[in-house]
Amino acid sequence: MPIVKIHSVFFGLFVLGTVHGSPIQSLEEWLSADRGSRKPMPDSEFSKLSLSEEDAVRAKELLWKDHAAMIRETRSEEMKSKSISLGGKTMKFDFIVFGEKPKNGRSLFISMHGGGGAPPKVNEGQWRNQMRLYKPKEGIYLCPRAPTDTWNLWHQSHIDPLFDRLIENLTIFEEVNPERVYLMGYSAGGDGVYQLAPRMCDRFAAAAMMAGHPNESTPLGLRNLPFALQVGANDGSYGRNKVAASWGAKLADLRSNDLKGYDHFVKIHEGKGHWMNLEDKVAVPWMAKRTRNRLPKKIVWKQDDVTHGRSYWVALPGAEVKARQLIVVSREGQQFNVDKADGIGTLCILLNDEMIDFAEPVTVKFGGKKVHEGKVSRSIAAISRTMIDRGDPGLIFSAILNVKLK
């Protein structure tokens, strides 16, 4: 079963077909065949049939079990070598395990090193040094080695799919709980947190920026991602101290206008320069208290120059994805409100039984006008597609509703 990258996924409408037997029986038969001989899921008529809630649960279990088995079979070597190669880039990583594994899986702390714009030997030393900085009470503390040695180590376009794959691997091989994945980084690693946290917000439970610079990024997309921000008061290079204070003020303002969003912690360490003498370690237990808000009531999706095709339960057809666009969508019961959709003709809303009652119609409004009303059906096709494109068991959906806004 091929892995579909988030940047190119297209959520299309499916035409109902007819098959013999139940969809689950057909799925079990499909899964019993060797992967290489299976008919593509979108071409399988059983995948388009309407499912009951019980059948949707069963289909998700069967498909995730098969997907996890495929990952174990095809990626065991990269886990043994602690090195992932994707899109012409290779990212090494190492990790330390702390504490006893909870029943629902381990936490994962991804910690990005500083350096950049330096010889490989220097960045290699920064990577190894990062391994010694922080010690969570429980969880896997993992430090990736940046694939390049350029100044922008952690916010180039190849980082997002590498991190997606890393998290998927750790979820399956190390029993990481996908609801407890955290992002952190120091100096150039902090630069990465400023940029990766908003654009990959639905992957993490919380993020912590230490001594970095945001460049052109914005905190708008942090609506559902708790964000810790720390710099030294004397860290004046590139204006890190002033920019951090400015971001702190922006987050406070966003929070005051949206009391259910923009959870944050900001500390400017008096008397400290670029190195904060590990006083910034307070961010680790602060993050550990938080779990992912994977089905938020409101999504503020601000695209970066590195774009994505999906955020939480909202997705876009490939042709609709544009840099810097802003999408704001909220939900309450069966009603979804699209408040912002910069230049978008079609918006995809991903649904499951935690979000709606499939026995009742779903209403979508855009600009105060009703653009959709009707019932939605669960399908194996939707479950399979949303599972494959993210490899995230917490963000699998049983229905895809394509809504035309224009």
C-alpha positions in Angstrom: 0.0 0.0 0.0 1.7 3.2 -1.1 2.2 6.1 1.3 0.4 9.3 0.1 2.2 12.5 1.0 0.1 15.2 2.7 1.3 17.8 0.2 -0.3 16.0 -2.7 -3.4 14.3 -1.3 -6.7 15.0 -3.0 -9.9 14.3 -1.3 -12.4 13.4 -4.0 -16.0 12.3 -4.1 -16.7 8.6 -4.4 -19.5 7.0 -6.5 -21.5 4.4 -4.8 -21.2 0.9 -6.1 -22.6 -2.6 -5.4 -20.8 -5.6 -4.0 -21.8 -8.9 -2.6 -21.6 -9.4 1.2 -21.0 -6.8 3.9 -18.3 -4.1 3.4 -16.4 -5.6 6.4 -16.4 -9.1 4.9 -15.1 -7.6 1.6 -12.5 -5.7 3.5 -11.3 -8.8 5.3 -11.0 -10.6 2.0 -9.1 -7.7 0.5 -6.7 -7.6 3.4 -6.1 -11.4 3.2 -4.5 -11.0 -0.2 -0.8 -10.1 -0.6 -0.3 -6.4 -0.6 1.2 -6.5 -4.1 -1.8 -8.2 -5.6 -4.5 -6.1 -3.9 -6.8 -4.0 -6.1 -6.2 -0.3 -5.3 -8.6 0.7 -2.5 -10.2 3.6 -4.5 -11.1 1.1 -7.2 -12.7 -1.4 -4.8 -16.5 -1.0 -4.8 -16.9 -2.2 -1.2 -14.8 0.8 0.0 -17.5 3.2 -1.2 -20.5 1.7 0.6 -22.1 3.3 3.6 -21.0 1.9 7.0 -22.7 1.6 10.4 -20.8 3.1 13.4 -19.9 -0.4 14.5 -18.6 -1.3 11.1 -16.6 1.9 10.9 -14.9 1.1 14.2 -14.1 -2.4 12.9 -12.8 -1.1 9.6 -10.5 1.3 11.3 -9.1 -1.5 13.6 -8.5 -3.8 10.6 -6.9 -1.1 8.4 -4.6 0.3 11.2 -3.4 -3.2 12.1 -2.5 -3.9 8.4 -0.9 -0.5 8.1 1.2 -1.0 11.2 2.3 -4.4 10.0 3.4 -2.8 6.7 5.4 -0.2 8.5 7.1 -2.8 10.7 8.0 -4.8 7.6 9.3 -2.0 5.5 10.9 0.4 8.0 12.6 -1.8 10.6 16.0 -1.1 9.1 15.7 2.6 9.3 14.7 2.3 13.0 17.7 0.0 13.7 20.1 2.4 11.9 18.3 5.5 13.4 18.4 7.2 10.1 15.5 8.2 7.8 16.0 9.0 4.1 13.2 10.7 2.2 13.1 13.0 -0.8 16.8 13.0 -1.2 17.5 14.0 2.4 18.7 11.9 5.3 18.0 12.6 8.9 19.8 10.7 11.7 18.4 10.6 15.2 19.1 9.2 18.6 17.0 8.9 21.7 16.9 8.1 25.4 14.0 6.5 27.2 12.9 7.9 30.6 10.5 6.4 33.2 8.1 3.5 33.0 5.8 3.2 29.9 2.2 4.3 30.7 -0.6 1.9 29.7 -1.6 4.2 26.8 1.9 4.6 25.4 5.0 6.7 25.9 5.4 10.4 25.4 7.7 11.6 22.7 9.8 14.8 23.0 11.4 15.8 19.7 14.3 18.2 20.5 16.0 20.1 17.7 19.7 21.2 18.1 21.2 24.6 17.3 24.1 25.6 15.0 23.5 26.0 11.3 25.5 27.9 8.8 28.6 26.0 10.0 30.8 23.0 9.1 29.2 19.6 9.6 31.6 18.9 12.5 30.2 21.9 14.4 26.5 20.9 13.8 27.3 17.3 14.7 28.6 18.6 18.1 25.5 20.7 18.5 23.4 17.6 17.9 25.2 15.5 20.5 25.1 18.3 23.0 21.3 18.6 22.6 21.1 15.0 23.7 22.3 16.0 27.2 20.1 19.1 27.8 16.7 17.9 28.9 15.4 15.0 30.9 11.6 14.4 31.0 10.2 12.5 33.9 8.6 10.0 31.4 8.9 9.5 27.7 11.3 9.2 24.8 13.7 12.2 24.5 14.7 12.2 20.8 17.2 14.4 19.0 17.2 14.4 15.2 20.3 15.6 13.4 19.4 18.2 10.8 19.8 16.9 7.2 21.7 20.0 6.1 24.2 22.4 7.6 22.6 25.6 6.3 21.4 28.4 8.6 17.7 27.4 8.2 18.3 23.8 9.6 14.8 23.1 10.7 12.3 25.0 8.6 13.1 23.9 5.1 10.4 22.0 3.2 12.0 18.5 3.6 11.6 18.6 7.4 7.8 18.3 7.6 7.6 14.9 5.8 10.7 13.6 7.7 9.0 14.5 11.0 5.7 12.9 9.9 7.6 9.7 9.1 9.6 9.9 12.4 6.4 10.2 14.5 4.6 7.5 12.6 7.6 5.1 13.1 7.9 5.9 16.8 4.2 5.4 17.3 4.4 1.9 15.9 7.9 0.7 16.8 8.2 2.3 20.3 4.5 2.5 21.3 4.4 6.3 21.5 1.1 7.8 22.3 0.3 10.1 19.4 -1.7 12.3 21.8 1.5 13.1 23.7 4.1 14.2 21.1 6.0 17.4 21.9 8.3 19.7 19.9 11.2 21.7 21.3 14.4 23.3 20.2 17.3 25.6 21.1 18.8 28.5 19.1 18.5 27.4 15.4 16.3 24.6 16.8 14.2 27.4 18.4 13.9 28.9 14.9 12.5 25.6 13.8 9.9 25.5 16.6 8.7 29.0 15.7 8.0 27.8 12.2 7.2 24.1 12.5 4.8 24.4 15.4 2.2 26.5 13.5 2.4 24.5 10.3 2.4 21.1 11.9 0.2 22.1 14.9 -2.1 19.1 14.7 0.8 16.7 15.2 1.8 18.0 18.7 0.4 18.3 22.2 2.6 21.3 23.0 5.7 23.0 21.8 8.6 24.9 23.5 10.8 27.5 21.8 14.2 28.3 23.4 16.5 31.2 22.2 15.3 31.2 18.6 14.0 33.7 16.0 10.7 33.3 14.1 11.8 35.0 10.9 8.6 35.6 8.9 6.3 33.1 10.9 3.2 34.1 12.8 1.5 32.8 15.9 -2.0 32.7 14.4 -1.8 28.9 13.8 -1.1 28.2 17.4 -4.7 28.4 18.4 -4.9 24.7 19.5 -1.2 24.1 20.3 0.1 25.2 23.8 3.3 27.2 23.2 6.1 28.0 25.6 8.5 30.7 24.7 11.8 31.5 26.5 14.9 33.7 25.7 17.5 35.5 27.7 16.8 39.2 28.3 20.3 40.0 27.0 20.0 37.8 23.9 20.1 40.7 21.5 21.5 39.0 18.4 19.0 39.2 15.6 16.7 40.9 18.1 15.7 37.5 19.7 14.8 39.1 23.0 12.6 41.9 21.5 11.0 39.5 19.0 10.2 37.0 21.8 8.6 39.8 23.9 6.6 40.8 20.8 5.4 37.3 20.3 4.5 37.0 23.9 2.3 40.2 23.6 0.7 38.8 20.4 -0.1 35.5 22.1 -1.6 37.3 25.1 -3.7 39.4 22.7 -4.9 36.4 20.8 -5.8 34.6 24.1 -7.7 37.6 25.4 -9.9 37.5 22.2 -10.2 33.7 22.2 -10.2 32.3 25.8 -10.4 28.7 24.7 -7.3 29.0 22.5 -3.7 30.2 22.5 -2.5 28.5 25.7 1.0 29.9 26.2 3.9 30.4 28.7 6.4 33.2 28.1 9.5 33.9 30.2 12.3 36.4 29.4 15.2 35.3 31.7 16.8 38.3 33.3 20.6 38.5 33.2 20.8 35.7 30.7 22.2 35.9 27.2 21.8 33.3 24.5 22.6 30.5 27.0 20.0 30.3 29.8 21.9 27.9 32.0 19.1 25.3 31.6 16.6 27.5 33.4 14.5 27.0 30.4 14.0 23.3 31.3 10.8 24.4 33.1 9.2 24.0 29.7 9.5 20.2 29.8 7.1 19.6 32.7 4.9 22.4 31.4 4.4 20.6 28.1 4.1 17.2 29.7 0.9 18.4 31.4 -0.8 18.8 28.1 -2.3 16.3 25.6 -3.2 17.0 22.0 -6.4 18.7 21.2 -6.9 16.7 18.0 -10.6 17.5 17.4 -10.8 21.2 18.3 -14.0 23.2 18.1 -12.2 25.9 16.1 -9.3 25.7 13.7 -7.2 28.7 12.7 -5.0 27.4 9.8 -2.4 29.8 8.6 -0.3 28.4 5.8 3.5 29.1 5.7 5.6 29.2 2.6 5.9 25.5 3.2 2.3 24.4 2.7 0.2 21.5 3.9 -3.0 19.9 2.5 -4.6 19.2 5.9 -4.9 20.6 9.4 -6.9 18.7 12.1 -10.3 17.9 10.5 -10.0 20.3 7.6 -8.3 19.5 4.3 -7.8 21.0 0.8 -7.7 19.5 -2.7 -4.2 20.0 -4.0 -5.1 22.8 -6.4 -6.5 24.9 -3.6 -3.3 24.9 -1.5 -1.5 28.2 -1.5 1.2 29.8 0.6 0.2 32.2 3.3 -3.6 31.6 3.0 -5.7 31.8 6.1 -8.6 29.3 6.9 -10.8 29.7 10.0 -13.5 27.0 10.6 -15.5 26.2 13.7 -18.0 23.5 14.6 -20.9 23.2 17.0 -22.9 20.0 16.9 -24.0 19.4 13.4 -23.1 22.9 12.1 -19.8 24.0 10.7 -19.0 27.6 10.1 -16.3 28.7 7.6 -15.3 32.2 8.7 -12.2 32.6 6.5 -11.2 30.8 3.3 -8.7 32.8 1.3 -9.4 32.2 -2.4 -10.7 28.7 -1.8 -13.3 27.1 -4.0 -13.6 23.7 -2.3 -13.0 22.9 1.3 -13.0 19.3 2.7 -14.3 18.6 6.2 -13.3 15.3 7.7 -15.8 13.7 10.0 -16.1 10.9 12.5 -18.5 9.7 15.2 -16.8 11.8 17.9 -17.8 14.9 16.0 -21.3 14.4 14.6 -24.4 12.2 14.7 -24.4 10.6 11.2 -28.2 10.0 11.5 -28.7 13.7 11.3 -27.9 16.2 8.5 -24.8 18.3 8.6 -25.0 22.0 7.8 -22.1 24.2 6.6 -22.2 28.0 6.4 -19.8 30.3 4.7 -20.1 34.1 5.1 -23.3 33.6 6.9 -24.9 31.7 4.0 -25.7 28.0 3.9 -23.5 26.2 1.4 -24.3 22.6 2.4 -27.0 20.7 4.2 -27.5 17.0 4.2 -26.5 13.7 5.7 -23.0 12.2 5.4 -22.1 8.6 5.0 -19.1 6.7 6.6 -17.0 4.7 4.2 -14.0 2.4 4.2 -12.5 4.6 1.4 -12.5 7.7 3.7 -11.1 5.7 6.6 -8.3 4.3 4.4 -7.4 7.6 2.8 -7.2 9.6 6.0 -5.2 6.9 7.7 -2.7 6.5 4.9 -2.1 10.2 4.3 -1.0 10.8 7.9 -0.2 7.5 9.5 -1.8 8.9 12.7 -4.4 6.7 14.5 -5.8 9.7 16.3 -6.6 11.6 13.1 -8.5 8.9 11.1 -11.9 9.9 9.8 -14.8 7.9 8.4 -16.3 10.5 6.1 -15.0 13.3 3.8 -17.4 16.1 3.0 -16.4 18.2 0.0 -18.0 21.6 0.3 -18.0 24.1 -2.6 -17.6 27.7 -1.4 -17.7 29.3 -4.8 
